[in-house]
């Protein structure tokens, strides 16, 4: 009999402690400023309804409403990370609804923008480039910065038919300019494709085996904005120059679709590079045909400065 009595006393004690904690929680929740404010906005809600839905009110009270309790979006304390609770009253039924917080909306906007930039073998650092991160105090690059900013500011509802041809020494940030422009375009809802030329050549050659070459070339032709990084650094094949690159540039020239370029070569030097294939053949006219299309598709911007890679 003693064990039963002891169990009963323990249960009564635990029950009283539980009831005490419940009363304390009820007082803490119902007297909190945010719940008090909500009750004033909804005078029809009864005490019975408040007590019945105390757990939901507690859930609302303990969560962050304006990201004030969350160090970051990834460290959100709420039950649904990235979402903030809102109390709804239907009759005497209290419900919680969840809306996206400011950080979640910003995150989704960034993801949407990033999804507009497709890249082929471009470093992540370049894909995250912005105009704000381009050093405006380097006098040797000031003209390139000015022309780039002016290009973005002049963008209207329709894309201009010409892009920019950035050329200069190694490591001065030509590719970074392309990435910054791609992000500015994505913020305006304009998709772009950024391609590293040496890998582009290998990608095309590899796609012959799986019969995907035509599909890929068509994508490069039709993307609203095409960016060719480090043109002239690829292994020069007459077939790639004439049948692939020439075909893409011709299509975009006819359709008035802009192309951006970066290169270590001026237009004149690029022509000399493209003149000689990896077999040693010299074809000046065919090289001139490529550079003439580049001139039709872009405006030259010289980028100078110190080698930032070192």
N, C-alpha and C positions, 0 to 999 in steps of 0.2 A: 504493500500500500504506500509505503514511504516513497518509492521511486515515482509513482504516479503523482503524488502530492508535490514532489520536488519539480517534476516536469511541468505541472500546472503552475507553480509559482514562477518558474523560469519563463513560461509562456506569457503569463500576466505581465512580468517585468519587461520582456521583449516587446509585448504588445503596447505597453505604456510608452516605452522608448520610441517605438515606431510611430505611435499616435502623436507623441511630442514632436518628432521630426517633421511629420506631416503638417502639424499645426504651424510650426515654424516656417516651413516652406510656403504654406498657403499665405501666411502673413507677409513673408518676404516678396512673394510674387505679386499679390494683389495690391500691395502698397508701393510697389516700385513705380518710379515716375512714368515710365513708358506705358505700363498697364493702366495706371491712373489716367493718363492722357487719352488712351484708347477708350476707356470706360466713359469719359466725358463726351467723346464723340459718338458713343452708342449708349445713350441713357436707357434704352429699352431692355438692355441685357439684364437678366435677373441674377441674384446671388446664387441661386441653385445652379444656373447654367455655368456661372464662373467656377463653382466648386466641382461640377461635373467634368469640366474641361480643364481642370487645373494643370494637368500634365502638358497639354498643348500650350497653355500660357507660359508654363515654365520653360518649355522648349523654345518658345519665341523669345523669352527674356534672356536666356543664356547665350543666344547666338548673336553674331555680328550683323549689324544692319547696314553699316556704311564702310565696311572693311576696317573699322577702327580697332578690332580685336585680332586682326590677322596680319602677321608680318609680311606676307606676300600671297599671291593667288595660289601658289603651290602649297602654302602652309595654312590654307583656309581652315578655320575651326568648325565651320558649319556642317550640319548633317549632309547637305548636298554642297560639296565644294564648288565655289563660284556662284552660289545662289543665296539670296537673302530672303528671310521669311516675311510674310505679310499676313495679318489676321483678317479673316473674313467671317462675317456673321450672317447666317441664313436662318431666319426665325430666331430660335434660341440655340441653334447649333453653331459652335465655334470651330472654324476650320483654319488650317494653315495653307497658304499658297506660297510658292517660291518664284522669285524673279531673279534674272541675271544681275550680278553686281557690276559695278563700273569696271573692275579689273577683268572680269570674265568677258564683258563686251569688248574691252580693249584687246584682250587676248584673241578673241574670235576674229576681230577686225585685222589683227596682225597676221593670223593664220590665213585669212582670206586673201590678203595682199601677197603673202609669200607664195600662195598656191598659184598666183598669176605669173610668177616667175619660174619658168622651167629652165633647168640648167643641165649642161652636159660636161661633167668633169670640171666644175668651177668650185674653188674652195668656199667653205661656209662663211669665212670672214668677208669675202667679196659679196656674197648674197645678202649680207646684213649691212652693207655699206650705205651711208646716208650722206647727203650734201653737207650736213652739219659737222661731219667728221673729216671733211676735206680741209686741210690747213690753208686758210686764206692769207696767211702772213708771209708765205714764201713768194717773194717777188718774181722768181723765175717761173712760177706756175699761175700767177695772178690772171694772166690773159685766158688760160685754159679754164680756170674757175669761173671767170666772168662769162665766157661764152657758154659754158655748161649751164650756169644759173639762168642766163638769158634764154637759152633754148627751152628750159622747163617753164619759165614764166610766160613764154610766148605760146605755149600749148593751148589750143582751144578745143572745141568739140571734135574737130577732125585732126587726125595726125598729119603733120607735114610730110611731104614725099621724100624729104632728105633727112638722114641721120647725121652723125658726126664721125670723122675719121681722126682718132687720137694717135699721134705718132711721136716718138721720142726715145731716149735711151732706156736701158734696162732699169727697172725698179723705181721709176718716178711716179707710179700710181695710175697708169693708164687703165688697167683693168678695174681699179677701184672706182674710177670715173664711170665706167660702164655699169658697175653694180649699183652705184648711187642713182644713176639715171633710171635703171630698171625698177628700183624701189619707188622713185618719184612717180614713174608711170603707173605702177601697181596701185599707188594711193589714189590715182585718178581712174582706177578700174581698167587700165590698159594692160593686157597680158604681153609678155615678152619671152623670148628664148635666148639664152646666153650660152655660147658654145666656145670651148677651147679648141682652136683649130687642129693642132696635132692629134688630139684624141678624136676629133670629128672625122679625120681621115681614116683612123683605125676603126672607128665605129661603122663607117660606110662600108669599108672592106669586109668587116666581120658580118655585116648584114646580108652580104651576098649569099652566105651559106644558108641562112634561114628565110630567104626570100622576102625580107622586110625592107629592103633598100628603097623601093619605090614609095612605100608608105612613109618612111622617114623623110625622104627628100620632099615629098608633098607637104609634110608638116613644116619643114624649114621654109618652103616657098610661101605658105599661106599664113604663118603666124603673124599677127599684127605688127610686132616689132622683132627684128632679128638682130642679134649682136654676135659678131665674130671676133673673138679675142685672140690676139697674137697671130694675125694673118701674115703669112710669109715664113713662119717658123715650121710649118708642116713640110713633110717630105714631098718634093715637087714631082707629081706624076702628071703627064700630059692628059691622061684619061680623067683623073680627078679634076684638074684645072678646067678642062674644056667641057666634059660631060656632066660633072656634078656641080662644081662651084659656078661655072659659067651659066649653066641652066637655071640655078637658083637665083643668081643675080639678074639674069635677063627677065625672068618671070616677075620679080619684085620691081624691077625698073618699069616694066610695062603696066603693072598694077598700081604703081605709085605707092609702094609699101616701103617704109624707111628701113635702112640697115645702118647699124653702128659698127665701127671697127676699132681695134687697137692694134698697133704694130710698132716694131722697132725701126721700120723703114718709112722713109718719105714715099710719096706716090711714085716718084721717079726711080728711087732705089728698089721699090717693090716690083716695078716693071722689069728691072734687070734680073731680080731673083726669079720671077715667074717665067722669064724668057728661056731659062735652061732647065730641062727636066732632069730627073735623077738618072736618066740614061745618057745624058750629055747632049741631047738634041737641043738646038737653039731655034726657037720659034718666036721671033719678035712680034709679028702681027697678032698672033694668038694671045700673047702676053698683053699687048696694047689693048686688045679687045676687053680683057678682064679689068684692067685699070681704068679704062674709059667708063665701064659700067659702074665701078666704084665711085668715080668722080660724079656720075649722074645721080648716085644714091646717097652721097654724103658730102659734108663740108669739112675741110681740113682744119684740125686744131693741133697746134704744136704743144707738147707737154715737156717741160724741162724741169730741172731741180736735182737735188741730191738723190743718190740711190738709197731709198728707204728700207730696202731689204737688208742692207748691211748696218 
